[in-house]
Amino acid sequence: MKAFKSVFRGSLTGRARYAAALFSMLAFLSGTFVLDLSAQQPSQQKQRLSEDQRILHTLNRLGFGVRPGDVERVRALGLENYIRQQLAPEKIVDTVAEAKMRNLTTLSLSTAELYAKYPKPGALLRRLDRRGELPPELAALRENRVKGKGAQPDAATMTESDGETAMRDRPEGMPQAAADENGDGNQNEYRRAMHEYLLKNGLQPPQRIVAELQASRILRAVYSERQLQEVLVDFWSNHFNVFAGKGADRWLLVSYDRDTIRPHTMGKLRDLLVATAQSPAMLFYLDNFQ
C-alpha cells in the first residue's frame, strides 16, 4: 500500500512537472507572438504611402506617366481635386496639346473632305480617265505596270492605295533588282509620278490620314492635360477596334476617333455601344454598310 502511494505520488509529481513545463512553453510562445505583432505594427505604419508617393501612384494609374512638374502641380491642386478634374475633361484647359494638333490638318476634316483631298489612287485614275484628263506619263506608266503584272488588276481597279499595293507585289526578302526582272521595275517610277501629280494638284496620299491620327495619339499622350480621357480613348479604341487597312476605313477613322469614341469616353456604356454600332467605320469593318 505504501509502495502504491509512493508510485502514485511520484506519478503526480511527474505529470505536474510536465504540465508546468507545457504551460511555461505556451506562455513564452504567446508572449513572443504578442511582441512580434507589436514589433510589426510600426513597420506597417512606415509602409504607408507618403503624399508624393500617392501622387505618383495616381499619375501613373490615371495617365501615361509622370512628366516634369506634374507632382508639384498636383500637390498644389490637391490629389482629390486632381482626380475630380480628370473626371470632367471638358472643363480642362488643354492649350498645349491643342496647339500641337493644329499641324495635323486631317483631324478637323469631314469624311467627304478627306476623300477629296486624300483620294484613293485607283478612283482618282478612273475619274481622270473618264474626263479625258489623265496625264500621258501616268497613262503610259499605268499601261506598262499592267503589262508587267499580266492578269493582275490594274491601278484603275485597285481598292487600296497604290503605294501599299506596290509594296505587296514584291515578295518579302526579294532584292529590288530581282523584283525588277520579274516585271516590278515600274513600281517606283509609277509611285513617283503619282506622288508628283498629287502634290502638283494640292492633293496628298491617303496614307497621311492614318499617319496623322497615330501622331495625334502620341502627342496627346505626352502633352494633354486630359490624361484620363486619353487613356480611355486608347482603351475603347482597342476594345471597339477597326482595321485601318480595310478599304474605306482609312478615310472613316478620323470621324470614328473624333465623333464616336472621344465624346463617349466619360459617358454611359450604352451610349458608347450604340455610337460604335452605328458608326460608318464600324459598319464598313463588319461588312454591314450596305
ChimeraX commands (.cxc) that place a marker at each C-alpha (Angstrom):
marker #1 position 0.00,0.00,0.00 radius 0.5
marker #1 position 2.83,2.36,0.92 radius 0.5
marker #1 position 4.61,1.40,-2.27 radius 0.5
marker #1 position 1.46,2.12,-4.32 radius 0.5
marker #1 position 1.06,5.53,-2.66 radius 0.5
marker #1 position 4.72,6.30,-3.32 radius 0.5
marker #1 position 4.42,5.38,-7.00 radius 0.5
marker #1 position 1.16,7.32,-7.40 radius 0.5
marker #1 position 2.65,10.37,-5.65 radius 0.5
marker #1 position 5.69,10.20,-7.94 radius 0.5
marker #1 position 3.45,9.92,-10.99 radius 0.5
marker #1 position 1.51,13.04,-10.00 radius 0.5
marker #1 position 4.73,14.91,-9.47 radius 0.5
marker #1 position 5.91,13.96,-12.96 radius 0.5
marker #1 position 2.65,14.99,-14.54 radius 0.5
marker #1 position 2.66,18.26,-12.64 radius 0.5
marker #1 position 6.15,18.99,-13.86 radius 0.5
marker #1 position 5.14,18.17,-17.44 radius 0.5
marker #1 position 2.07,20.40,-17.22 radius 0.5
marker #1 position 4.10,23.22,-15.74 radius 0.5
marker #1 position 6.68,22.92,-18.49 radius 0.5
marker #1 position 3.98,22.89,-21.17 radius 0.5
marker #1 position 2.27,25.91,-19.65 radius 0.5
marker #1 position 5.56,27.78,-19.50 radius 0.5
marker #1 position 6.28,26.98,-23.12 radius 0.5
marker #1 position 2.83,28.20,-24.22 radius 0.5
marker #1 position 3.21,31.35,-22.19 radius 0.5
marker #1 position 6.61,32.01,-23.76 radius 0.5
marker #1 position 5.31,31.46,-27.29 radius 0.5
marker #1 position 2.25,33.65,-26.76 radius 0.5
marker #1 position 4.44,36.38,-25.32 radius 0.5
marker #1 position 6.77,36.13,-28.29 radius 0.5
marker #1 position 3.81,36.31,-30.69 radius 0.5
marker #1 position 2.46,39.41,-28.97 radius 0.5
marker #1 position 5.89,41.02,-29.02 radius 0.5
marker #1 position 6.25,40.13,-32.70 radius 0.5
marker #1 position 2.91,41.75,-33.53 radius 0.5
marker #1 position 3.80,44.88,-31.63 radius 0.5
marker #1 position 7.13,44.98,-33.44 radius 0.5
marker #1 position 5.40,44.66,-36.84 radius 0.5
marker #1 position 2.94,47.48,-36.26 radius 0.5
marker #1 position 5.49,50.31,-36.55 radius 0.5
marker #1 position 6.92,48.76,-39.75 radius 0.5
marker #1 position 3.44,48.53,-41.26 radius 0.5
marker #1 position 2.86,52.15,-40.42 radius 0.5
marker #1 position 6.14,53.04,-42.11 radius 0.5
marker #1 position 4.93,51.28,-45.30 radius 0.5
marker #1 position 2.01,53.70,-45.74 radius 0.5
marker #1 position 2.46,55.88,-48.82 radius 0.5
marker #1 position 3.58,59.43,-48.40 radius 0.5
marker #1 position 1.69,62.23,-50.11 radius 0.5
marker #1 position 4.15,62.37,-53.02 radius 0.5
marker #1 position 4.03,58.60,-53.40 radius 0.5
marker #1 position 0.23,58.72,-53.58 radius 0.5
marker #1 position 0.50,61.43,-56.24 radius 0.5
marker #1 position 2.99,59.36,-58.26 radius 0.5
marker #1 position 0.74,56.32,-58.00 radius 0.5
marker #1 position -2.29,58.29,-59.19 radius 0.5
marker #1 position -0.45,59.90,-62.11 radius 0.5
marker #1 position 0.77,56.52,-63.28 radius 0.5
marker #1 position -2.65,54.89,-62.95 radius 0.5
marker #1 position -4.83,57.66,-64.40 radius 0.5
marker #1 position -2.47,58.77,-67.15 radius 0.5
marker #1 position 0.54,57.86,-69.24 radius 0.5
marker #1 position 3.10,58.58,-66.54 radius 0.5
marker #1 position 4.73,61.45,-64.71 radius 0.5
marker #1 position 6.06,64.49,-66.55 radius 0.5
marker #1 position 8.37,67.15,-65.11 radius 0.5
marker #1 position 6.37,69.41,-62.80 radius 0.5
marker #1 position 3.35,67.09,-62.53 radius 0.5
marker #1 position 3.93,66.12,-58.89 radius 0.5
marker #1 position 4.31,69.76,-57.78 radius 0.5
marker #1 position 1.22,70.81,-59.72 radius 0.5
marker #1 position -0.96,68.04,-58.27 radius 0.5
marker #1 position 0.39,68.71,-54.77 radius 0.5
marker #1 position -0.61,72.37,-55.08 radius 0.5
marker #1 position -4.02,71.47,-56.50 radius 0.5
marker #1 position -4.70,68.63,-54.09 radius 0.5
marker #1 position -4.92,64.98,-55.06 radius 0.5
marker #1 position -8.70,64.70,-54.65 radius 0.5
marker #1 position -9.22,67.85,-56.71 radius 0.5
marker #1 position -6.95,66.49,-59.44 radius 0.5
marker #1 position -8.97,63.26,-59.66 radius 0.5
marker #1 position -12.24,65.21,-59.87 radius 0.5
marker #1 position -10.69,67.37,-62.58 radius 0.5
marker #1 position -9.72,64.32,-64.66 radius 0.5
marker #1 position -13.28,63.05,-64.47 radius 0.5
marker #1 position -14.50,66.22,-66.21 radius 0.5
marker #1 position -12.11,66.61,-69.18 radius 0.5
marker #1 position -14.35,69.13,-70.96 radius 0.5
marker #1 position -13.54,71.62,-68.19 radius 0.5
marker #1 position -9.76,71.23,-68.50 radius 0.5
marker #1 position -7.86,73.87,-70.45 radius 0.5
marker #1 position -5.60,71.97,-72.85 radius 0.5
marker #1 position -3.89,74.68,-74.88 radius 0.5
marker #1 position -0.54,72.94,-75.35 radius 0.5
marker #1 position -1.98,69.74,-76.82 radius 0.5
marker #1 position -4.49,71.66,-78.93 radius 0.5
marker #1 position -1.67,73.75,-80.39 radius 0.5
marker #1 position 0.14,70.55,-81.37 radius 0.5
marker #1 position -3.00,69.28,-83.10 radius 0.5
marker #1 position -3.24,72.33,-85.40 radius 0.5
marker #1 position -0.43,70.97,-87.55 radius 0.5
marker #1 position -2.40,67.76,-88.14 radius 0.5
marker #1 position -4.89,69.11,-90.64 radius 0.5
marker #1 position -6.70,65.83,-91.31 radius 0.5
marker #1 position -8.13,65.70,-87.79 radius 0.5
marker #1 position -10.58,68.56,-88.44 radius 0.5
marker #1 position -11.78,67.45,-91.89 radius 0.5
marker #1 position -15.04,65.70,-92.65 radius 0.5
marker #1 position -15.03,62.31,-94.35 radius 0.5
marker #1 position -16.07,63.91,-97.65 radius 0.5
marker #1 position -13.21,66.40,-97.41 radius 0.5
marker #1 position -10.75,63.59,-96.67 radius 0.5
marker #1 position -11.89,61.69,-99.75 radius 0.5
marker #1 position -11.48,64.83,-101.87 radius 0.5
marker #1 position -8.05,65.92,-100.58 radius 0.5
marker #1 position -6.55,62.46,-99.93 radius 0.5
marker #1 position -8.02,60.48,-102.83 radius 0.5
marker #1 position -7.82,56.78,-103.44 radius 0.5
marker #1 position -5.35,56.41,-106.34 radius 0.5
marker #1 position -7.44,53.91,-108.29 radius 0.5
marker #1 position -10.59,56.02,-108.01 radius 0.5
marker #1 position -8.66,59.15,-108.99 radius 0.5
marker #1 position -7.23,57.50,-112.09 radius 0.5
marker #1 position -10.65,56.26,-113.16 radius 0.5
marker #1 position -12.12,59.72,-112.71 radius 0.5
marker #1 position -9.32,61.35,-114.70 radius 0.5
marker #1 position -9.62,58.73,-117.43 radius 0.5
marker #1 position -13.37,59.26,-117.79 radius 0.5
marker #1 position -12.85,63.01,-118.09 radius 0.5
marker #1 position -10.01,62.62,-120.58 radius 0.5
marker #1 position -7.69,64.37,-118.11 radius 0.5
marker #1 position -5.29,61.51,-117.37 radius 0.5
marker #1 position -1.71,62.82,-117.90 radius 0.5
marker #1 position 0.18,60.95,-120.67 radius 0.5
marker #1 position 3.01,60.00,-118.32 radius 0.5
marker #1 position 0.63,58.40,-115.83 radius 0.5
marker #1 position -1.27,56.66,-118.64 radius 0.5
marker #1 position 1.95,55.18,-120.05 radius 0.5
marker #1 position 3.23,54.08,-116.66 radius 0.5
marker #1 position -0.11,52.52,-115.82 radius 0.5
marker #1 position -0.11,50.60,-119.10 radius 0.5
marker #1 position 3.44,49.34,-118.55 radius 0.5
marker #1 position 2.54,48.38,-115.00 radius 0.5
marker #1 position -0.44,46.37,-116.20 radius 0.5
marker #1 position 1.70,44.57,-118.76 radius 0.5
marker #1 position 4.24,43.73,-116.05 radius 0.5
marker #1 position 1.51,42.34,-113.84 radius 0.5
marker #1 position -0.06,40.17,-116.53 radius 0.5
marker #1 position -3.53,39.17,-115.46 radius 0.5
marker #1 position -3.42,41.08,-112.15 radius 0.5
marker #1 position -5.85,44.03,-111.80 radius 0.5
marker #1 position -4.59,47.39,-112.96 radius 0.5
marker #1 position -4.42,50.60,-110.96 radius 0.5
marker #1 position -7.86,51.64,-112.13 radius 0.5
marker #1 position -9.44,48.73,-110.27 radius 0.5
marker #1 position -7.32,48.88,-107.15 radius 0.5
marker #1 position -9.28,49.33,-103.93 radius 0.5
marker #1 position -6.32,50.25,-101.76 radius 0.5
marker #1 position -3.54,52.81,-102.02 radius 0.5
marker #1 position -1.07,52.36,-104.85 radius 0.5
marker #1 position 1.94,52.58,-102.58 radius 0.5
marker #1 position 0.81,49.71,-100.38 radius 0.5
marker #1 position -0.16,47.62,-103.41 radius 0.5
marker #1 position 3.29,48.08,-104.89 radius 0.5
marker #1 position 4.93,47.08,-101.63 radius 0.5
marker #1 position 2.86,43.89,-101.53 radius 0.5
marker #1 position 3.70,43.00,-105.13 radius 0.5
marker #1 position 7.39,42.48,-104.36 radius 0.5
marker #1 position 7.88,39.17,-102.49 radius 0.5
marker #1 position 9.29,39.56,-98.98 radius 0.5
marker #1 position 13.07,39.32,-98.90 radius 0.5
marker #1 position 13.45,39.61,-102.70 radius 0.5
marker #1 position 16.12,42.15,-103.73 radius 0.5
marker #1 position 14.93,45.12,-105.77 radius 0.5
marker #1 position 16.97,44.03,-108.83 radius 0.5
marker #1 position 15.34,40.60,-108.80 radius 0.5
marker #1 position 11.93,42.19,-108.44 radius 0.5
marker #1 position 12.64,44.42,-111.44 radius 0.5
marker #1 position 13.44,41.36,-113.56 radius 0.5
marker #1 position 10.02,39.94,-112.68 radius 0.5
marker #1 position 8.16,42.95,-114.03 radius 0.5
marker #1 position 8.03,45.17,-110.95 radius 0.5
marker #1 position 10.54,47.70,-112.24 radius 0.5
marker #1 position 7.80,50.23,-112.98 radius 0.5
marker #1 position 6.52,50.37,-109.42 radius 0.5
marker #1 position 8.90,53.04,-108.09 radius 0.5
marker #1 position 8.53,55.17,-111.21 radius 0.5
marker #1 position 4.76,54.81,-111.09 radius 0.5
marker #1 position 4.60,55.80,-107.42 radius 0.5
marker #1 position 6.87,58.76,-108.04 radius 0.5
marker #1 position 4.72,60.03,-110.90 radius 0.5
marker #1 position 1.55,59.52,-108.88 radius 0.5
marker #1 position 3.00,61.36,-105.89 radius 0.5
marker #1 position 4.12,64.27,-108.05 radius 0.5
marker #1 position 0.68,64.54,-109.60 radius 0.5
marker #1 position -0.97,64.65,-106.17 radius 0.5
marker #1 position 1.34,67.38,-104.88 radius 0.5
marker #1 position 1.04,69.43,-108.06 radius 0.5
marker #1 position -2.74,69.45,-107.71 radius 0.5
marker #1 position -2.85,70.21,-103.97 radius 0.5
marker #1 position -3.62,66.62,-103.02 radius 0.5
marker #1 position -1.98,64.19,-100.60 radius 0.5
marker #1 position -1.60,60.39,-100.49 radius 0.5
marker #1 position -4.21,58.73,-98.26 radius 0.5
marker #1 position -1.55,57.14,-96.06 radius 0.5
marker #1 position -1.16,60.56,-94.44 radius 0.5
marker #1 position -4.59,60.26,-92.79 radius 0.5
marker #1 position -3.63,57.30,-90.60 radius 0.5
marker #1 position -0.14,58.71,-90.02 radius 0.5
marker #1 position -1.59,61.93,-88.58 radius 0.5
marker #1 position -4.12,60.05,-86.47 radius 0.5
marker #1 position -1.32,57.95,-85.00 radius 0.5
marker #1 position 0.76,61.08,-84.38 radius 0.5
marker #1 position -2.15,62.72,-82.59 radius 0.5
marker #1 position -2.41,59.82,-80.16 radius 0.5
marker #1 position 1.27,60.13,-79.22 radius 0.5
marker #1 position 1.19,63.92,-78.93 radius 0.5
marker #1 position -1.92,63.87,-76.76 radius 0.5
marker #1 position -0.47,61.17,-74.52 radius 0.5
marker #1 position 2.60,63.34,-73.96 radius 0.5
marker #1 position 1.18,66.89,-73.83 radius 0.5
marker #1 position -2.51,66.65,-72.96 radius 0.5
marker #1 position -3.75,67.61,-69.50 radius 0.5
marker #1 position -6.75,65.33,-70.07 radius 0.5
marker #1 position -4.71,62.25,-69.22 radius 0.5
marker #1 position -7.54,60.02,-68.05 radius 0.5
marker #1 position -9.56,60.73,-71.18 radius 0.5
marker #1 position -6.61,59.82,-73.41 radius 0.5
marker #1 position -6.12,56.55,-71.55 radius 0.5
marker #1 position -9.81,55.74,-72.02 radius 0.5
marker #1 position -9.67,56.70,-75.71 radius 0.5
marker #1 position -6.89,54.17,-76.16 radius 0.5
marker #1 position -8.80,51.56,-74.17 radius 0.5
marker #1 position -12.11,51.92,-76.02 radius 0.5
marker #1 position -10.43,52.24,-79.44 radius 0.5
marker #1 position -8.70,48.95,-78.76 radius 0.5
marker #1 position -11.91,47.35,-77.45 radius 0.5
marker #1 position -14.04,48.55,-80.40 radius 0.5
marker #1 position -11.25,48.02,-82.86 radius 0.5
marker #1 position -11.46,49.00,-86.54 radius 0.5
marker #1 position -8.74,47.97,-89.01 radius 0.5
marker #1 position -7.30,50.95,-90.88 radius 0.5
marker #1 position -6.10,48.78,-93.75 radius 0.5
marker #1 position -9.58,47.64,-94.72 radius 0.5
marker #1 position -10.82,49.64,-97.71 radius 0.5
marker #1 position -12.70,52.82,-96.85 radius 0.5
marker #1 position -11.94,52.65,-93.14 radius 0.5
marker #1 position -8.79,54.68,-93.72 radius 0.5
marker #1 position -10.98,57.69,-94.58 radius 0.5
marker #1 position -13.55,56.89,-91.86 radius 0.5
marker #1 position -11.21,56.53,-88.87 radius 0.5
marker #1 position -10.78,60.26,-88.23 radius 0.5
marker #1 position -14.51,60.68,-87.66 radius 0.5
marker #1 position -14.59,57.44,-85.66 radius 0.5
marker #1 position -11.98,58.80,-83.24 radius 0.5
marker #1 position -13.30,62.38,-83.12 radius 0.5
marker #1 position -17.07,61.91,-83.27 radius 0.5
marker #1 position -17.66,58.41,-81.86 radius 0.5
marker #1 position -15.03,57.42,-79.30 radius 0.5
marker #1 position -13.95,60.71,-77.70 radius 0.5
marker #1 position -17.39,62.17,-76.90 radius 0.5
marker #1 position -18.42,58.98,-75.07 radius 0.5
marker #1 position -15.32,58.12,-73.01 radius 0.5
marker #1 position -16.82,59.52,-69.79 radius 0.5
marker #1 position -20.46,58.76,-70.51 radius 0.5
marker #1 position -22.71,55.74,-70.31 radius 0.5
marker #1 position -21.57,52.46,-71.80 radius 0.5
marker #1 position -24.93,52.05,-73.53 radius 0.5
marker #1 position -24.42,55.31,-75.45 radius 0.5
marker #1 position -20.92,54.25,-76.48 radius 0.5
marker #1 position -22.18,50.87,-77.69 radius 0.5
marker #1 position -24.88,52.48,-79.82 radius 0.5
marker #1 position -22.46,55.09,-81.21 radius 0.5
marker #1 position -19.87,52.49,-82.27 radius 0.5
marker #1 position -22.52,50.15,-83.71 radius 0.5
marker #1 position -23.90,52.98,-85.87 radius 0.5
marker #1 position -20.52,54.39,-86.85 radius 0.5
marker #1 position -19.73,54.19,-90.61 radius 0.5
marker #1 position -16.24,52.95,-89.76 radius 0.5
marker #1 position -17.56,50.04,-87.70 radius 0.5
marker #1 position -20.33,49.26,-90.19 radius 0.5
marker #1 position -17.79,49.04,-93.01 radius 0.5
marker #1 position -15.37,47.00,-90.91 radius 0.5
marker #1 position -18.11,44.47,-90.09 radius 0.5
marker #1 position -19.36,44.41,-93.71 radius 0.5
marker #1 position -22.72,45.84,-92.62 radius 0.5
marker #1 position -22.52,49.08,-94.61 radius 0.5
marker #1 position -24.85,48.01,-97.43 radius 0.5
marker link #1:1,2 radius 0.2
marker link #1:2,3 radius 0.2
marker link #1:3,4 radius 0.2
marker link #1:4,5 radius 0.2
marker link #1:5,6 radius 0.2
marker link #1:6,7 radius 0.2
marker link #1:7,8 radius 0.2
marker link #1:8,9 radius 0.2
marker link #1:9,10 radius 0.2
marker link #1:10,11 radius 0.2
marker link #1:11,12 radius 0.2
marker link #1:12,13 radius 0.2
marker link #1:13,14 radius 0.2
marker link #1:14,15 radius 0.2
marker link #1:15,16 radius 0.2
marker link #1:16,17 radius 0.2
marker link #1:17,18 radius 0.2
marker link #1:18,19 radius 0.2
marker link #1:19,20 radius 0.2
marker link #1:20,21 radius 0.2
marker link #1:21,22 radius 0.2
marker link #1:22,23 radius 0.2
marker link #1:23,24 radius 0.2
marker link #1:24,25 radius 0.2
marker link #1:25,26 radius 0.2
marker link #1:26,27 radius 0.2
marker link #1:27,28 radius 0.2
marker link #1:28,29 radius 0.2
marker link #1:29,30 radius 0.2
marker link #1:30,31 radius 0.2
marker link #1:31,32 radius 0.2
marker link #1:32,33 radius 0.2
marker link #1:33,34 radius 0.2
marker link #1:34,35 radius 0.2
marker link #1:35,36 radius 0.2
marker link #1:36,37 radius 0.2
marker link #1:37,38 radius 0.2
marker link #1:38,39 radius 0.2
marker link #1:39,40 radius 0.2
marker link #1:40,41 radius 0.2
marker link #1:41,42 radius 0.2
marker link #1:42,43 radius 0.2
marker link #1:43,44 radius 0.2
marker link #1:44,45 radius 0.2
marker link #1:45,46 radius 0.2
marker link #1:46,47 radius 0.2
marker link #1:47,48 radius 0.2
marker link #1:48,49 radius 0.2
marker link #1:49,50 radius 0.2
marker link #1:50,51 radius 0.2
marker link #1:51,52 radius 0.2
marker link #1:52,53 radius 0.2
marker link #1:53,54 radius 0.2
marker link #1:54,55 radius 0.2
marker link #1:55,56 radius 0.2
marker link #1:56,57 radius 0.2
marker link #1:57,58 radius 0.2
marker link #1:58,59 radius 0.2
marker link #1:59,60 radius 0.2
marker link #1:60,61 radius 0.2
marker link #1:61,62 radius 0.2
marker link #1:62,63 radius 0.2
marker link #1:63,64 radius 0.2
marker link #1:64,65 radius 0.2
marker link #1:65,66 radius 0.2
marker link #1:66,67 radius 0.2
marker link #1:67,68 radius 0.2
marker link #1:68,69 radius 0.2
marker link #1:69,70 radius 0.2
marker link #1:70,71 radius 0.2
marker link #1:71,72 radius 0.2
marker link #1:72,73 radius 0.2
marker link #1:73,74 radius 0.2
marker link #1:74,75 radius 0.2
marker link #1:75,76 radius 0.2
marker link #1:76,77 radius 0.2
marker link #1:77,78 radius 0.2
marker link #1:78,79 radius 0.2
marker link #1:79,80 radius 0.2
marker link #1:80,81 radius 0.2
marker link #1:81,82 radius 0.2
marker link #1:82,83 radius 0.2
marker link #1:83,84 radius 0.2
marker link #1:84,85 radius 0.2
marker link #1:85,86 radius 0.2
marker link #1:86,87 radius 0.2
marker link #1:87,88 radius 0.2
marker link #1:88,89 radius 0.2
marker link #1:89,90 radius 0.2
marker link #1:90,91 radius 0.2
marker link #1:91,92 radius 0.2
marker link #1:92,93 radius 0.2
marker link #1:93,94 radius 0.2
marker link #1:94,95 radius 0.2
marker link #1:95,96 radius 0.2
marker link #1:96,97 radius 0.2
marker link #1:97,98 radius 0.2
marker link #1:98,99 radius 0.2
marker link #1:99,100 radius 0.2
marker link #1:100,101 radius 0.2
marker link #1:101,102 radius 0.2
marker link #1:102,103 radius 0.2
marker link #1:103,104 radius 0.2
marker link #1:104,105 radius 0.2
marker link #1:105,106 radius 0.2
marker link #1:106,107 radius 0.2
marker link #1:107,108 radius 0.2
marker link #1:108,109 radius 0.2
marker link #1:109,110 radius 0.2
marker link #1:110,111 radius 0.2
marker link #1:111,112 radius 0.2
marker link #1:112,113 radius 0.2
marker link #1:113,114 radius 0.2
marker link #1:114,115 radius 0.2
marker link #1:115,116 radius 0.2
marker link #1:116,117 radius 0.2
marker link #1:117,118 radius 0.2
marker link #1:118,119 radius 0.2
marker link #1:119,120 radius 0.2
marker link #1:120,121 radius 0.2
marker link #1:121,122 radius 0.2
marker link #1:122,123 radius 0.2
marker link #1:123,124 radius 0.2
marker link #1:124,125 radius 0.2
marker link #1:125,126 radius 0.2
marker link #1:126,127 radius 0.2
marker link #1:127,128 radius 0.2
marker link #1:128,129 radius 0.2
marker link #1:129,130 radius 0.2
marker link #1:130,131 radius 0.2
marker link #1:131,132 radius 0.2
marker link #1:132,133 radius 0.2
marker link #1:133,134 radius 0.2
marker link #1:134,135 radius 0.2
marker link #1:135,136 radius 0.2
marker link #1:136,137 radius 0.2
marker link #1:137,138 radius 0.2
marker link #1:138,139 radius 0.2
marker link #1:139,140 radius 0.2
marker link #1:140,141 radius 0.2
marker link #1:141,142 radius 0.2
marker link #1:142,143 radius 0.2
marker link #1:143,144 radius 0.2
marker link #1:144,145 radius 0.2
marker link #1:145,146 radius 0.2
marker link #1:146,147 radius 0.2
marker link #1:147,148 radius 0.2
marker link #1:148,149 radius 0.2
marker link #1:149,150 radius 0.2
marker link #1:150,151 radius 0.2
marker link #1:151,152 radius 0.2
marker link #1:152,153 radius 0.2
marker link #1:153,154 radius 0.2
marker link #1:154,155 radius 0.2
marker link #1:155,156 radius 0.2
marker link #1:156,157 radius 0.2
marker link #1:157,158 radius 0.2
marker link #1:158,159 radius 0.2
marker link #1:159,160 radius 0.2
marker link #1:160,161 radius 0.2
marker link #1:161,162 radius 0.2
marker link #1:162,163 radius 0.2
marker link #1:163,164 radius 0.2
marker link #1:164,165 radius 0.2
marker link #1:165,166 radius 0.2
marker link #1:166,167 radius 0.2
marker link #1:167,168 radius 0.2
marker link #1:168,169 radius 0.2
marker link #1:169,170 radius 0.2
marker link #1:170,171 radius 0.2
marker link #1:171,172 radius 0.2
marker link #1:172,173 radius 0.2
marker link #1:173,174 radius 0.2
marker link #1:174,175 radius 0.2
marker link #1:175,176 radius 0.2
marker link #1:176,177 radius 0.2
marker link #1:177,178 radius 0.2
marker link #1:178,179 radius 0.2
marker link #1:179,180 radius 0.2
marker link #1:180,181 radius 0.2
marker link #1:181,182 radius 0.2
marker link #1:182,183 radius 0.2
marker link #1:183,184 radius 0.2
marker link #1:184,185 radius 0.2
marker link #1:185,186 radius 0.2
marker link #1:186,187 radius 0.2
marker link #1:187,188 radius 0.2
marker link #1:188,189 radius 0.2
marker link #1:189,190 radius 0.2
marker link #1:190,191 radius 0.2
marker link #1:191,192 radius 0.2
marker link #1:192,193 radius 0.2
marker link #1:193,194 radius 0.2
marker link #1:194,195 radius 0.2
marker link #1:195,196 radius 0.2
marker link #1:196,197 radius 0.2
marker link #1:197,198 radius 0.2
marker link #1:198,199 radius 0.2
marker link #1:199,200 radius 0.2
marker link #1:200,201 radius 0.2
marker link #1:201,202 radius 0.2
marker link #1:202,203 radius 0.2
marker link #1:203,204 radius 0.2
marker link #1:204,205 radius 0.2
marker link #1:205,206 radius 0.2
marker link #1:206,207 radius 0.2
marker link #1:207,208 radius 0.2
marker link #1:208,209 radius 0.2
marker link #1:209,210 radius 0.2
marker link #1:210,211 radius 0.2
marker link #1:211,212 radius 0.2
marker link #1:212,213 radius 0.2
marker link #1:213,214 radius 0.2
marker link #1:214,215 radius 0.2
marker link #1:215,216 radius 0.2
marker link #1:216,217 radius 0.2
marker link #1:217,218 radius 0.2
marker link #1:218,219 radius 0.2
marker link #1:219,220 radius 0.2
marker link #1:220,221 radius 0.2
marker link #1:221,222 radius 0.2
marker link #1:222,223 radius 0.2
marker link #1:223,224 radius 0.2
marker link #1:224,225 radius 0.2
marker link #1:225,226 radius 0.2
marker link #1:226,227 radius 0.2
marker link #1:227,228 radius 0.2
marker link #1:228,229 radius 0.2
marker link #1:229,230 radius 0.2
marker link #1:230,231 radius 0.2
marker link #1:231,232 radius 0.2
marker link #1:232,233 radius 0.2
marker link #1:233,234 radius 0.2
marker link #1:234,235 radius 0.2
marker link #1:235,236 radius 0.2
marker link #1:236,237 radius 0.2
marker link #1:237,238 radius 0.2
marker link #1:238,239 radius 0.2
marker link #1:239,240 radius 0.2
marker link #1:240,241 radius 0.2
marker link #1:241,242 radius 0.2
marker link #1:242,243 radius 0.2
marker link #1:243,244 radius 0.2
marker link #1:244,245 radius 0.2
marker link #1:245,246 radius 0.2
marker link #1:246,247 radius 0.2
marker link #1:247,248 radius 0.2
marker link #1:248,249 radius 0.2
marker link #1:249,250 radius 0.2
marker link #1:250,251 radius 0.2
marker link #1:251,252 radius 0.2
marker link #1:252,253 radius 0.2
marker link #1:253,254 radius 0.2
marker link #1:254,255 radius 0.2
marker link #1:255,256 radius 0.2
marker link #1:256,257 radius 0.2
marker link #1:257,258 radius 0.2
marker link #1:258,259 radius 0.2
marker link #1:259,260 radius 0.2
marker link #1:260,261 radius 0.2
marker link #1:261,262 radius 0.2
marker link #1:262,263 radius 0.2
marker link #1:263,264 radius 0.2
marker link #1:264,265 radius 0.2
marker link #1:265,266 radius 0.2
marker link #1:266,267 radius 0.2
marker link #1:267,268 radius 0.2
marker link #1:268,269 radius 0.2
marker link #1:269,270 radius 0.2
marker link #1:270,271 radius 0.2
marker link #1:271,272 radius 0.2
marker link #1:272,273 radius 0.2
marker link #1:273,274 radius 0.2
marker link #1:274,275 radius 0.2
marker link #1:275,276 radius 0.2
marker link #1:276,277 radius 0.2
marker link #1:277,278 radius 0.2
marker link #1:278,279 radius 0.2
marker link #1:279,280 radius 0.2
marker link #1:280,281 radius 0.2
marker link #1:281,282 radius 0.2
marker link #1:282,283 radius 0.2
marker link #1:283,284 radius 0.2
marker link #1:284,285 radius 0.2
marker link #1:285,286 radius 0.2
marker link #1:286,287 radius 0.2
marker link #1:287,288 radius 0.2
marker link #1:288,289 radius 0.2
marker link #1:289,290 radius 0.2
view
